[in-house]
């Protein structure tokens, strides 16, 4: 094939999503390989290198036409691309750009944290198009974030930039977060957090509700019931919205972005999420930050892959 | 005089502090002029221009040897130096670099928000030396902030970068902040905020205390009493420390700086301030951010002038 190409790689804890892109950033082909985390994840980078070599061969690409490889990882990445303890992969400190580039004859490699990659992807091709400064909020199993200021990702001094899931939002919480603290944002606003606050409300409420406090209770069933007008589900959604809206008002008073883009599994519930969050965000936000746009992400699971490849395009 | 020079100007609501610096950033002379805010502050920039022209004449400086003029203002400054509604000066939108440069034969002028200037000054010559990313917290009549990430000030999309005084920290507050919201950080942690929470505690307490709830109650008398072991004063200091420590843990989970430098009038109380804030910061901070250094500012009232001149050196 003629022209210039790049690879975007979204390295997750169970699957590696890979994409071949042209130089305009259009995806030409997507595929997946499993993430082998056994033995401290020693096979992960060789597996990726092999998969890319196979694709280069299959497509008859000239390695000199490959502009680079962008890869995101589910853990803290320091400036320079060194991964600093990526628990989900079994990794300690890994110089991903150096190692992967070495396995691929020196092709340029850039590494980025997965939440930051999603932010870059959404800014480039998704809900954040047109904004130079934005915060990406990912509401999944946990709550992740990616902060872009004037086009640049804020990695943070310890790779903890936009670790918004662990903002302390409730001094009275008694249950412990996965991080060891109590009262973190993700204890209330992640998919699991929403179920947790839902269960508490269901235990106490005397109101009738279509929600059932069993194994099937999920963020989706709660948002679906709220859309149908269920009072208890609506109360849970309000609690979620108030906590997240206030947290976002704290963030914008410090970083003052143009937009907040909300993605992750929870955001699939749609406008109900941005509506309730905006309703609590605006009265809590500093007046100059009230015009900050709050909108839904658009790229779904591909955001990370797009953001990763953007690093080398 | 031979060599290259620059002026640093700290434009406050009542006084303009001006300094002549050599190219190494050493201050050669400091002086002040009054800030004339009448008639929408129309005299402010001409007064500054005249003062600088007089100094240039007095010192027999060659205008071509003047590297530039850095000026800080007590209001939001957009990227490019345009001041966006500076209430304390009576100003609407003012292009300070263009106007002041025009009055001074084209000498380069850079404008910066005063809290951001203090941050730059402390990073350059004060408590923030050696840190590429830092947060400056100014505890004065209000609570101000300046955020530097990788050496660059975060002005924010609406000039509201690091407006940390208006982070919403208490959803249960009944009194209104100067900004119109309720429960802002500065209602508890500014000099006036500390007195406010002090008065509330003095009204309710049954403990004996050397503090008297009269006109003379101030942040200083409270910290002084706490240092002498007064139980009620210590409780007030703990309340202050808990609120500020938790707010800082929220900020570092988003911006992950290397250091937090605390300045402003309240910081003159000394180590008692950083000690109590650190004690509440650490358990609330995300684990990767717990090593963030919390220390006192060193430049006092000169921080803004140093930061301003740094813009042109």
Interface residues (C-beta under 8 A of the other chain):
Chain A: X76 X79 X132 X133 X145 X147 X149 X150 X154 X155 X156 X157 X158 X159 X160 X161 X162 X163 X164 X166 X167 X168 X169 X171 X179 X180 X181 X242 X246 X247 X249 X250 X251 X252 X253 X254 X255 X256 X257 X258 X283 X284 X286 X287 X288 X289 X291 X292
Chain B: X76 X79 X132 X133 X145 X147 X149 X150 X154 X155 X156 X157 X158 X159 X160 X161 X162 X163 X164 X166 X167 X168 X169 X171 X179 X180 X181 X242 X246 X247 X249 X250 X251 X252 X253 X254 X255 X256 X257 X258 X283 X284 X286 X287 X288 X289 X291 X292
